Amino acid sequence: HSGALLLIDMDNRMAYLSTTGKAIGILTDSRIQEITDEVASYVGDGEYAKGARVFLEKTDEFVNPNITGMLLIALVLAVLVG
């Protein structure tokens, strides 16, 4: 009951993104704008598959953040506080 939908209007070469369930909290309005802006650059040129791939990659970055980087920041903060 959670997910994201990318709709590509091939006639008008536009992309739309819709979310439901937990995806609403993960893909905020600003993140949706970031994703659709990048996807639109490919869709506008007729590169629909590339636009869909960018959607999957960008969405994955938000759903599965870089845990290693977050742990490194936490470690540095712990050392500074200590």
C-alpha positions as CSV (number, residue, x, y, z in Angstrom):
1,H,0.0,0.0,0.0
2,S,3.0,2.3,-0.4
3,G,4.8,3.3,-3.5
4,A,5.7,5.9,-6.1
5,L,4.3,6.0,-9.6
6,L,6.1,7.7,-12.5
7,L,3.7,8.7,-15.3
8,I,5.3,9.7,-18.6
9,D,3.0,11.6,-21.1
10,M,4.7,10.7,-24.3
11,D,2.5,13.0,-26.4
12,N,3.4,16.1,-24.5
13,R,6.8,14.8,-23.3
14,M,6.1,15.5,-19.6
15,A,6.7,13.4,-16.4
16,Y,4.5,13.3,-13.3
17,L,5.3,11.5,-10.0
18,S,2.6,10.4,-7.5
19,T,3.2,8.8,-4.1
20,T,1.1,6.8,-1.6
21,G,1.5,5.4,1.9
22,K,5.0,5.6,3.4
23,A,6.4,7.0,0.1
24,I,4.6,10.3,0.9
25,G,6.9,10.8,3.9
26,I,10.0,9.8,2.0
27,L,9.5,11.6,-1.2
28,T,8.7,15.1,0.0
29,D,7.5,17.8,-2.4
30,S,11.1,19.1,-2.8
31,R,12.4,15.6,-3.6
32,I,9.6,15.0,-6.1
33,Q,10.5,18.3,-7.8
34,E,14.2,17.3,-7.9
35,I,13.3,13.9,-9.4
36,T,10.8,15.2,-12.0
37,D,13.1,18.1,-13.0
38,E,15.9,15.6,-13.9
39,V,13.5,13.1,-15.5
40,A,11.9,15.9,-17.5
41,S,15.2,16.7,-19.1
42,Y,15.4,13.2,-20.7
43,V,11.6,12.9,-21.4
44,G,11.7,16.2,-23.2
45,D,14.3,14.8,-25.6
46,G,12.3,11.6,-26.1
47,E,14.6,9.5,-24.0
48,Y,11.9,7.8,-22.0
49,A,13.9,4.8,-20.9
50,K,16.7,7.0,-19.6
51,G,14.1,9.2,-17.8
52,A,12.6,6.1,-16.1
53,R,16.1,4.9,-15.1
54,V,16.9,8.3,-13.5
55,F,13.6,8.1,-11.6
56,L,14.5,4.6,-10.2
57,E,18.1,5.7,-9.3
58,K,17.0,9.0,-7.6
59,T,14.1,7.4,-5.8
60,D,16.5,4.6,-4.6
61,E,18.9,7.3,-3.2
62,F,16.1,8.7,-1.0
63,V,14.7,5.3,0.0
64,N,18.1,3.8,0.8
65,P,20.3,6.6,2.0
66,N,24.1,6.3,2.4
67,I,24.3,4.8,5.9
68,T,28.1,4.8,5.8
69,G,28.2,8.5,5.4
70,M,25.7,9.0,8.2
71,L,27.7,6.8,10.5
72,L,30.9,8.7,9.7
73,I,29.2,12.0,10.6
74,A,27.9,10.5,13.9
75,L,31.4,9.2,14.7
76,V,32.9,12.6,14.1
77,L,30.3,14.3,16.2
78,A,30.8,11.8,19.0
79,V,34.6,12.5,19.0
80,L,34.1,16.2,19.0
81,V,31.6,16.0,21.9
82,G,33.9,13.6,23.8
